[in-house]
Amino acid sequence: MNTRDKIPSASGATFLAMHEIVQKARQKLNHDAWDYIVGGTETETTLNRNRASIDALAFRPRVLRDVSKIDLTTQFLGQTLRLPILLAPVGSLELFSEHAAADAARAAGEFGCAHMLSSICSPGLEAVANAAPDTQRLFQLYVHGDPAWVDEVAARVVEHDYSAFCLTVDSALYSRRERDLAKRNIRRSVVPGREHQATLTWKDVDRLKSNLSIPLILKGIVTAEDAELAVEHGVDMIYVSNHGGRQLDHGLGTMEVLPEIVKVVNGRAKIIIDGGFNRGSDIVKAVAAGADLVGLGRMQCYALAADGITGVVRMLELLEIEIRICMGLLGVTSFEQLNPRYLQAAQAPGAANVLSAFPLLSLDDKSFY
């Protein structure tokens, strides 16, 4: 390696750009694992609209402002995060890293962002808590049992010092993931107890909220109407998400629905968002539009597959570089200075897809996506 190619990095990784992480992940993964990352439901329209809704926003920069010092930190649940980023809950991370969610949580702690554990990801909430005791950890639940079962899980979450409890509410039925179906890779669609998810109502939210001693998050809110109901039922955080385009087909992109949710919530709850966020400028757009935290799902998977904990830390470092440059060129020195006036609707540069944030990505087999 030439001297000019050596990259100063806390992680010690050599990735210079985000697309290199995606490229390495593709080289290391088989077709099934790759499809699990990049796929959506049925026509994958919702998946593509997630990216399109980000691309359809342009920046309105201000100039002649002193941006020599930029603070990228944010306060969340009483802790200072290095970036307003959450490693989003992803099931089956064991496809991408030997220690699955434990590796992701350790990477989040090493860098200084938050991590949300999926209830369908190994090695389980106790093991992840033990592996990453100093990470800001949140827990996400799919309801696969009766109320007593939910209460037992919630008690374990609190006992192991998770900062918040998240209930996923957009998965009453399991969608048709046709990339998996076409290859007869259907193991993920058969989960004991999944029928309980279809029975959830606002009464369950009330019961859970009344029994919890930590903040409650609802994940899967995509309308102002449900956001208003969530606040009325005492929910502490609204997680704007369409499951990465993996549940309801022909939905709107999350950045399309974020403004109406921000307006109706009106500061009464924190707002998290995910869905197609891959670059530093994506994070800046979300915060400018009113989000408090931005979840990374697929980008987390690419990084884990590329280089485990080191890959995730390097991915976050690259995002930090991109965010700092974006913020400085917008003329702001902290996330608190951002607001919707820095954004404007614009024509998207082209057709969006799950990988369109990486124009320099070169995959030999285009059928991979």
N, C-alpha and C positions, 0 to 999 in steps of 0.2 A: 504494500500500500504506500502510495506517495504521501509525503508530509501534508500536502494540501487536501488529501482525502480523509485525514484523521479528524473525527468529529468530537469536539468536547461534549461529553454527555455523562450525566450521573449514572445512567444505565450501562454505559460502555458499549452501546449498540452502534452499528455503522449505517443505519438507515438515514438517508438524507432527505427523503420526501415521503409523504403518506402513501403514494402509490407503490413505493418499493415494499412497504409492509404488506399490502394486499397481494402484490406479485409473489412474495415469498410464501404467504399463506396458501396461495393456489398451488404452488409447486409442491407443498408438503401434504396437502389434503387429497383424499380420494373423492370421487364424484359425489357420493352420498353426503359426506360431511360438508363439501362445498355447497351443494344444493341446499342443505339445511341453513347455511348462512344467507345465501343470496335469494332464496325463494320466498314467494308469498302465496296467497290463496288464489285459486282459479285463474282468472285472467291477469292477475298481478297488477290490476289497475290502481288499487289503493297504494300498493308499494311504490309504484312509479309516481303517483301524485304526491307522495311525501317529498320526494326529491324535487319534483316540479314546483311545489309550493315554496320551497326555499329559493330555488333559482329565479322565481318570479318576483323576488324582492331585490331592488337595487339600493345602494347606499347613497346618501346625501352628505358628503363630507364637508366639514368646516376647516378653514385654514388659519394660519397665523396665530396659532395657540401654542403655548409652551407645553410640549409633550415629551420633554427630556426625561421625566420620571412618570412611569405608568404603574399603577397598582392593580394587579389582576386578582387579588384575593376577594373572597366573599364570606359573609357570615351565614352559617346555616346550622340550625339546631344547637346553638351555643358554641360552635366551633368555627375556627377560621380555616377555610379551604383555600388551597393554592389557586384553584380555578373553580368556577361554578359548574362543575361537571360531576355527574353520577355515572358510575359503571352500572348500566341498567341490568335488571334481572333477566338472565338468559338461562333456559333449561338446557341440560345436556352439554355443559361446557367441557365435560370429560372427553368429548370428541376432539377437542382442540388443545388440551393441556392435561398432563398426567394427574395433577392435583386439582384440576377443575376450578371451582369457585374459590378454593383456598388460595390458589395462585392469583386469581383476579383481586381478591380482597387484600392480599399482601402487596400487590402492585399498587393498588389504590392508596394504601397506607404509606408505602415508600415514597410515592409522588406527593400525596397530600390532597386527594379528592375523596369523594364518598363512594360507597359500594352498597348495592342492594342485592341481596341473595334471593334467588328463586327457590321456592319450596320443592321444585322438581329438578334440582341440581345437586350433585354430590359435591363434597362429602357430608353435607348436612349442617344444620345451624350450629350445633355444639362444636364440631370440628373446625368450622370456619371461624368461629369466635376465638377458639384457642390458637388458631394459626395467625390471626390478625387482631390481637387484642386492642391495639392502639388506633385501628382504622375506624373512621366513622361508618358504622355498619347499620343498614336498614334491612328489613326482612319483608319479602313479598309472598303472599299465600294464594294458592289455588285451593278452593274448598273441596276436599275429597272425603268429607266425613260429616257427621251430625254436629250440632252445636257444642256438645261436650268435647268432641274431637278438636274443634276450632279453639275452644277455651284452653285445652291442654297444650296445643301448639303455641298459643299466645303467651301462656305462662312460661314456657321454655324460652321464648324470645325475650321476654322481659328479664328473666333470670340471668340470661347470658349477655345482658347489657347492649342490646340493639337499641338504636336511637329512635326508631319509629317502626310501625307495623303497617304494611301495605296490603290491601285487599284488591285483587284483580277482579274487575266487574264486566269485562267485555268478552268473556269466554263461556257463556251459557251453553253453547254448543261448540263442538270441535269442527274447525273448517276443513275444507278439502284442499290439501296441499298437493297439487297435481304433479309437481316435480317428484315428490315421494311416491305418489300413487303409480305414476308411469313406470317406476322402477321396482314396484311392489315392496317398497321400503316403508312399511306401515307400522313399525313397532311403536312409534310415539303416539299413535292414535288409540292405543289400548291401555288405559290406565284405570285400575280399580278405584271406584268411588267417584269418578268424574261426574256421574249423574247429579251429585249434590250441587255442582256449580250452577245447574239450571234452575235450582229452587231459590236462589238468593233474591231477597227483596230489601227494601229500605228498612224493614223491621230488623233484619239481620245486622245491618249497619248500626242501628240504634243499640242493639244488644251488645255488639262488639265494642262500640265506643264507650258504653257505660261501664264495661268491665276492664278497659285498658287504662294503664297508668302512663303510657307513652303516646305520642301523637299518632293519629290514624290518617292514612293516605288511601284514597281510592284511585286505582289505576285503570284507565280505559274510558275516561270522560272526554267526549268530543262535541258536546253541545252546551250552549249557554243554559238551557233548561235543566240539564242534569247537574251542571256546575252549581246553579242556584239551589237545587234540592240538596246537594252535598253540603253546602254551607249551612243551610237550614237544619240539617241533621248533625251539625257539629263537627264535620270532617275538618281536619287541620290542614290538609294539603290535597290539592287537585292534581292528579297526574294525567296530563293530556297525552293520550296515546291511542293509536289504532292497532297496537300489537305489531308494529312494523309492517303493516299491510298483510298480516298473516291470519286475520280472522275474517271480518266482513269485507267482501270485495266491493268495488265501486264506491268506496268512501272518499271523503275529502282528505287532502293532506293536512297534517297536524298544524302546520304554520298557517293554513287557511282558516282554521277554526280558533286558533289561539286568541286573536283580538276580541272576539265576542265573549270568550270565557274570561279574559282579563277584565273586560268591562263589567260583566255581571258580578264577578267575585269582588272587585273593587277593594282589594287589600284585605279582605276578611279571611283569606287563607293563602298559604304559599302555593306557588304553581311550578310544577315540574313538567317537562315536555320531552318526548323522544319521537323518532320517526324520520330517518334519512339524514341525520346529522353526522357529518364526516370530517368537516374542515373547520379551522378556526373561525373563518368568516361566518359559518353556519351558527356557531355558538353566539357570536356577537349579534347576529340578526335576532336570534331567539330572545336574548336578554333585552335588546332594544324594544322588542314587541311586548315585553312584560313578563317573561319567564324568570323564575328565580334560580332554577337549576336545569341543566340539559343532560338527558340520558343518552349514553352511547351503548348500543347493542351490537350491531354488526361490526363496528370498528374495533370493539373490544375482542370479538371473536377472531378477526383477522390478526390482531396483534398477538393474542395468545397462541394462535396456530403458528405464527411466524417465528416467535422467539420466547414464548412463555412469559414469565414475570418481566424479564428484561425487555421483551417486545412491547408489553403494555406500558411500561414506564417510558420507553422511547416514544411511543405513539403520543402519550400525554405531553412529553417535552416538545414534540413537533407542533402539537396543537397550541401549546403555550407560545411558541415562537410566532406562529401564524396569528394568534389572537393579539399579541402585543403589537405586531406590525399593523394589523387592521385597525386597532384602537387608535394608535398614533396617527395613522393617515386619516382617520375620521375626525381627529382633533379632540379626543377625549382622553382623560387620564385615569378613569375608574369606571367600573360598571354602573355606579350610581348616576353618572352623567348621561348615560344612554337613555333614549326614549324614542317613541315611534317617529319623531320628526327626522330621525336619521335614516329612515326607510321610505321607499316609494315603490309602488307597484310598477313593474316593467315587463316587457316581453322577455320570456325565457329564451336563452341562447340556442336552444335546440331541444330535441326529444330527450326526456329524462328517463333514466333507468337506475337500477340499484348501484351501478358503478359509474355513473356519469360524472361524479365528483372527481374522478381520476382520469383526466383526458390523456395522460401519458402512459396509462396502464396498457400493457401489451400482453394479451393472452393468446397462446397459439391456437386454441380451439374455441371459437366464438360461441359454440353451443354451451359453453360453461355458464353463460349468463344470457 
